[in-house]
Amino acid sequence: MAAPVWLLRYIATRAPSFHLPLAVAELQAKGRESRMSLEDMRQWVGRTRAVEDFAAPFPVRALIATFDEQDPDPKPGDPLSPLWHWLYFLETAPLSKVGPDGHAERGDFLPPVPLPRRMWAGSRFAFTGPPLRVGQTIRRSSRIKSVEPKTGTTGDMVFVTVEHTISGPDGVSFIEDHDIVYREAAKPGEMQRKPKPAPTDATWSKTIMADPVLLFRFSALTFNGHRIHYDQPYVTGTEGYPGLIVHGPLMGMVQIELARRANPDKVARSFEFRALAPVYAGAAFSVLARREADGVITTWIADRNGGLAQQGRATFQ
């Protein structure tokens, strides 16, 4: 069925400040959401949401086992390792409210960005208060901090930054900035860029086998329905990647965990990491860290071919 003339004129004359290269037929299929301008999306800036949770011991015990560590079973009062709050505050969207990629539908708290591929771009943490502890009631207050378009070598992108303030009974524990990137659909024949070589001068290192069991366990523990982590036909056929993708936050967690275990007498004060390239299941990847100045540790992830996949920086005191 052809589009009405008035609709074609409306699309042709409207001049949104944020242009997405979609054909008229695609706009018809996707509806108004696909014509959303940057001003429309920026209306989400400042939106807030708060949620409370109970820091139960089981998720901690299960993640210790998933990371193949030999720590004793957690008990009430034990401090949570940095970033292990990701085991809590889990989004539980009904199946009827889940989008085609397995994430909750956009347009509620996060803006309905009209780009299909979503990835964890990175995070920054400032640990300013007492640590969260097992057995506590904990709280996360979230705010949409920014919505920004960019154009890269693979096409149009939108970066959404969410600020999370994480608190326990004794006040604010830390503040996290979470960067999410939305990208265009994969183009036919699109080749994955080869990452630059990772440094080889690590002070500490660990090798992790990125098999489907690891990805399944982490998805289950974080209630992450994103299909790129477990649905091989989807990730290769729809999103255009060569295989299942290791979770960005998982790789962030193992970086700070390596640095923390190498410095057991110190406390983390800040950490940041950013994704540079995907890591695919089916082979081992390396977690590496190097001591810089006093209290500063550089961390990174090297993929199966020695390519730099993530890079981080932690400070300890």
Buried (B, 14 or more C-beta within 10 A) or exposed (E): EEEEEEEBEEBEEEEEEBEBEBEEEEBBEBEEEBBBBBEBBBEBBEBEBEEEBEBBBEBBBBBBEBBEEEBEEBEEEBBBBBBBBBBBBEEEBEEEEEBEBBBBEBEBBBBBBBBBBBBBBBBBBBBEBBBBBBEBEBBBBBBBBBBBBEEEEBBBBBBBBBBBBBBBEEEBBBBBBBBBBBBBBBEEEEEEEEBEEBEEEBBBEBEBEBEEEBBBBBBEBBEBBBBBBBBBEBBBEBBBBEBBBBBBBBBBBBBBBBBBBBBEEBEBBBBBBBBBBBBBBEEEBBBBBBBEEEBEBBBBBBBBEEBBBBBBBBBBE
